[in-house]
Structures are given as C-alpha cells and as structure tokens.
Amino acid sequence: MLDEIEIKKLKSLCKENRINILKMIYNAQSGHLGGALSATEIMTVLFHKCMKTVPKWTKDKDFDKRDRFVLSKGHASSILYCVLAQLGYFPKEELMTFRLFGSRLQGHPVPFCPGVEVATGSLGQGLSIACGIAMGLKLDNNPAHVFALLGDGELQEGNVWEAFMQAPQRKLDNLVAIIDRNRLQIDGCTESIKSLDPLDAKLKAFNWDVIEIDGHDLNAIYEAIEKAKANNVPTAIIANTIKGKGVSFMENNAGWHGKAPNKEDYERALAELS
C-alpha cells in the first residue's frame, strides 16, 4: 500500500502530466486528449512505482533486466512522453516538440525516442508484440516483466483475442495487460458500437487472472500491478476510467478523442487543471 507521502507525490506528478498533455496537444494543434487523460494515473503509478526502468537508456549492466512497456493504444503517446520525461529519459523541455516536424516525440511512439521499446498505434497489435517480448524473456531466463496498455475500443480487434489465447498457452506469467476501460472510442460508446461486456468473464474464460479497479485510484492501481507481478498466470487489469479525466467539458465526451482545443477551450481547461 502507498503511504500518504507517496500518494501526495503521485498526485502532483499526475497534475503535472495532465497540464503537459494539454499544452503539448494545444501547441501541436494535433493529438488525442481523451485517452491520454484517462490513462494518466495508470501510467504515472506504473512508471514511477512499479516498473524497473533505465532512464539513461544505455546498455549498462541493468539494461537487459529492465521491464518492458508496450503502449498498444499508441495514439495516447502524450502521456507516455510525459512520464518518460519525468524519469529523465529526455529533457522536459522537449515535450513541447510533440508532433512537430523532426521531433523524437511523434504522434505515435517510435523506438528512436528513448524509453520506447516498439512502434505502436496500429490498434490491436500491441498485446501480440508484448506476448512475443514476454516469450523471449522466458527463453532467456530473464526475470523482467512486460506491461501492455490497451484501449477498450481496441479490444474489438480480433488480433487482441489471439494474443489473449496465446499468453496462457505459453504460461506467460511475466505479462500484464492493463485495459483503459473508459467505455468510449472515436465513434462513440464501446457498448453501442461492439459490446465488450461482460469483459471480466471473457478474459477469465481465456484463462487470465482478472483484477478490476478504479483506474484513477492511485493505491488501487499500485496494488493491482504489484499483485499481477507476483502472479503465476498472465494478468489482465481492467481499469475503469473516465475519458478526458480532469477537464469537466471533456469528461465522458467522445468528441475529445482526437481533437485539439482552440484558444478558448485551452484556457478554460488549463484553469481547471492548474
């Protein structure tokens, strides 16, 4: 369990991340606000408290033992860049080059950015990539874990379910799938477009251990990930979140899936987050 000092620090980091996400996307006039804001607590806890990271991204003695992360919902790259900058993978000033020509911080993650393991964003493929990495680690007797963050709309892709079948078959207890269950996708509500419920039962039927949490509760996130790391089977964490979390007029609004704010919306959102 996180103590009060840790929670206070994580809340401060989350606030900084949400403000930077907003600034980055406003500055670029391009990007995906809703799904980055919904995943802020998940990513902040994961990177700051649960993962073994190598911020200098150099092949020293600890490099091969680092935990791996795959942002399957690659369009939410702004939150990934925020946590990487906080950990020192690159200067925070570089965040404002997001989606600009020549920047390392592309709209979808690419491996020439320090801290990015694989290029992602073609939805439905990230969990399969994570399975492959986890299998490789097993073959090398490497104790590292692999974490994959998926969007719930992404679970409508068939390739995801092939990966859900593969992981238990290969006994990939080093693999943790975290599902950002904000129930919205670019076209609207996931349950109206192609229903996923009962999601927990479906994942259990594929022989995964399933943990369902409030995806904005810092302590719940931490405890779920730590439990998953200790499991002897692949674990899926269903993190129930609010799309656009933190900005009142963006919350639960599919229209903010991939839209940059104008000056008026930016100033209003910044005032709410500050």
KOLZA-883111 format. One record per residue (C-alpha): residue in three letters; y, z, x. Coordinates in steps of 0.05 Angstrom, whole numbers, padded with zeros to 5 digits, always signed. Layout:
<rs>
ALAYZX
...
</rs>
This chain:
<rs>
MET+00000+00000+00000
LEU+00070-00016+00024
ASP+00117+00043+00035
GLU+00188+00046+00009
ILE+00219+00023+00074
GLU+00174-00038+00077
ILE+00189-00055+00004
LYS+00263-00049+00016
LYS+00260-00095+00076
LEU+00217-00146+00039
LYS+00266-00146-00020
SER+00322-00160+00029
LEU+00283-00217+00060
CYS+00267-00246-00009
LYS+00341-00244-00027
GLU+00359-00280+00037
ASN+00306-00332+00024
ARG+00329-00346-00046
ILE+00401-00355-00024
ASN+00379-00401+00033
ILE+00335-00442-00013
LEU+00394-00453-00059
LYS+00441-00470-00001
MET+00391-00518+00031
ILE+00378-00557-00032
TYR+00452-00559-00052
ASN+00471-00582+00018
ALA+00419-00637+00017
GLN+00430-00653-00057
SER+00355-00661-00059
GLY+00296-00615-00065
HIS+00253-00572-00110
LEU+00285-00507-00131
GLY+00239-00481-00186
GLY+00174-00477-00149
ALA+00206-00451-00085
LEU+00240-00394-00122
SER+00176-00376-00159
ALA+00137-00371-00094
THR+00189-00330-00055
GLU+00155-00262-00059
ILE+00086-00292-00046
MET+00109-00328+00017
THR+00152-00271+00043
VAL+00096-00220+00038
LEU+00043-00268+00065
PHE+00081-00287+00127
HIS+00115-00221+00143
LYS+00059-00173+00127
CYS-00009-00206+00121
MET-00016-00266+00168
LYS-00027-00267+00243
THR+00029-00312+00266
VAL+00050-00341+00333
PRO+00125-00352+00325
LYS+00136-00385+00393
TRP+00084-00438+00373
THR+00059-00443+00444
LYS-00013-00446+00464
ASP-00018-00377+00494
LYS-00079-00331+00491
ASP-00065-00313+00418
PHE-00051-00384+00393
ASP-00123-00402+00372
LYS-00131-00335+00336
ARG-00071-00347+00291
ASP-00082-00350+00216
ARG-00072-00419+00187
PHE-00029-00436+00126
VAL-00030-00498+00083
LEU+00027-00509+00034
SER-00012-00551-00015
LYS+00048-00553-00062
GLY+00087-00587-00006
HIS+00148-00601-00049
ALA+00165-00526-00044
SER+00176-00535+00031
SER+00244-00499+00030
ILE+00211-00431+00022
LEU+00162-00446+00079
TYR+00220-00464+00125
CYS+00257-00400+00105
VAL+00200-00354+00125
LEU+00187-00393+00189
ALA+00260-00386+00209
GLN+00259-00311+00194
LEU+00199-00304+00241
GLY+00233-00342+00296
TYR+00196-00409+00296
PHE+00264-00443+00298
PRO+00337-00421+00291
LYS+00361-00403+00221
GLU+00420-00450+00230
GLU+00371-00507+00228
LEU+00356-00492+00154
MET+00419-00529+00134
THR+00390-00594+00163
PHE+00337-00593+00108
ARG+00322-00663+00082
LEU+00376-00694+00126
PHE+00361-00755+00168
GLY+00328-00737+00234
SER+00314-00665+00215
ARG+00249-00630+00231
LEU+00254-00599+00162
GLN+00231-00656+00119
GLY+00225-00653+00043
HIS+00150-00644+00051
PRO+00122-00606+00112
VAL+00104-00646+00174
PRO+00069-00620+00237
PHE+00126-00635+00285
CYS+00161-00575+00254
PRO+00140-00511+00290
GLY+00094-00469+00246
VAL+00070-00527+00203
GLU-00005-00539+00210
VAL-00013-00603+00169
ALA+00029-00653+00130
THR+00024-00638+00055
GLY+00054-00658-00011
SER+00005-00708-00039
LEU-00017-00659-00092
GLY-00090-00639-00098
GLN-00108-00648-00025
GLY-00085-00583+00007
LEU-00145-00540-00012
SER-00193-00592+00015
ILE-00155-00591+00081
ALA-00158-00515+00081
CYS-00233-00518+00070
GLY-00241-00564+00129
ILE-00200-00518+00173
ALA-00239-00457+00149
MET-00305-00493+00165
GLY-00281-00510+00235
LEU-00261-00437+00248
LYS-00330-00415+00225
LEU-00364-00464+00273
ASP-00321-00436+00330
ASN-00336-00364+00310
ASN-00260-00356+00304
PRO-00241-00295+00262
ALA-00176-00326+00235
HIS-00163-00335+00161
VAL-00138-00396+00124
PHE-00088-00388+00066
ALA-00070-00444+00018
LEU-00014-00441-00033
LEU-00025-00486-00093
GLY+00017-00500-00154
ASP-00016-00492-00221
GLY+00002-00562-00244
GLU-00033-00586-00182
LEU-00098-00557-00208
GLN-00101-00616-00257
GLU-00122-00659-00197
GLY-00197-00670-00191
ASN-00198-00663-00116
VAL-00179-00590-00122
TRP-00243-00574-00160
GLU-00286-00609-00108
ALA-00256-00561-00058
PHE-00268-00502-00105
MET-00342-00523-00105
GLN-00345-00533-00030
ALA-00318-00466-00007
PRO-00373-00421-00037
GLN-00426-00471-00017
ARG-00404-00465+00056
LYS-00393-00390+00050
LEU-00320-00394+00069
ASP-00302-00321+00063
ASN-00244-00336+00111
LEU-00209-00378+00058
VAL-00157-00351+00009
ALA-00127-00395-00045
ILE-00063-00369-00076
ILE-00042-00403-00141
ASP+00031-00401-00161
ARG+00019-00395-00236
ASN+00089-00408-00263
ARG+00060-00450-00320
LEU+00110-00506-00312
GLN+00106-00574-00278
ILE+00154-00633-00274
ASP+00135-00658-00344
GLY+00136-00591-00379
CYS+00087-00535-00394
THR+00019-00539-00359
GLU-00017-00516-00422
SER+00013-00573-00463
ILE+00000-00627-00412
LYS-00070-00608-00389
SER-00091-00536-00404
LEU-00118-00494-00347
ASP-00135-00431-00386
PRO-00178-00392-00381
LEU-00164-00403-00307
ASP-00196-00339-00282
ALA-00261-00354-00317
LYS-00263-00425-00290
LEU-00253-00401-00218
LYS-00306-00347-00227
ALA-00354-00400-00253
PHE-00343-00436-00187
ASN-00367-00373-00151
TRP-00299-00350-00126
ASP-00275-00278-00128
VAL-00212-00278-00171
ILE-00154-00229-00167
GLU-00098-00236-00218
ILE-00030-00205-00203
ASP+00044-00206-00219
GLY+00068-00256-00167
HIS+00136-00221-00160
ASP+00107-00152-00147
LEU+00110-00142-00072
ASN+00058-00088-00069
ALA+00010-00124-00115
ILE+00016-00187-00071
TYR+00003-00147-00008
GLU-00057-00110-00036
ALA-00088-00173-00065
ILE-00082-00211+00001
GLU-00110-00154+00041
LYS-00168-00147-00007
ALA-00181-00222-00002
LYS-00182-00219+00074
ALA-00237-00166+00071
ASN-00279-00204+00020
ASN-00346-00236+00036
VAL-00334-00295-00010
PRO-00276-00344-00019
THR-00220-00311-00059
ALA-00170-00341-00107
ILE-00107-00302-00124
ILE-00075-00322-00190
ALA-00003-00301-00181
ASN+00034-00302-00247
THR+00105-00322-00232
ILE+00170-00347-00264
LYS+00193-00416-00245
GLY+00264-00412-00219
LYS+00259-00336-00210
GLY+00325-00302-00195
VAL+00373-00352-00228
SER+00378-00339-00302
PHE+00392-00411-00325
MET+00336-00438-00280
GLU+00282-00389-00301
ASN+00225-00419-00342
ASN+00263-00485-00344
ALA+00222-00546-00323
GLY+00286-00585-00315
TRP+00298-00549-00250
HIS+00232-00570-00220
GLY+00263-00622-00173
LYS+00337-00624-00187
ALA+00394-00605-00140
PRO+00451-00564-00170
ASN+00522-00591-00177
LYS+00580-00550-00151
GLU+00588-00510-00215
ASP+00514-00494-00221
TYR+00511-00477-00147
GLU+00568-00428-00150
ARG+00540-00395-00213
ALA+00471-00389-00182
LEU+00498-00363-00116
ALA+00537-00309-00153
GLU+00473-00286-00188
LEU+00433-00284-00123
SER+00486-00251-00079
</rs>
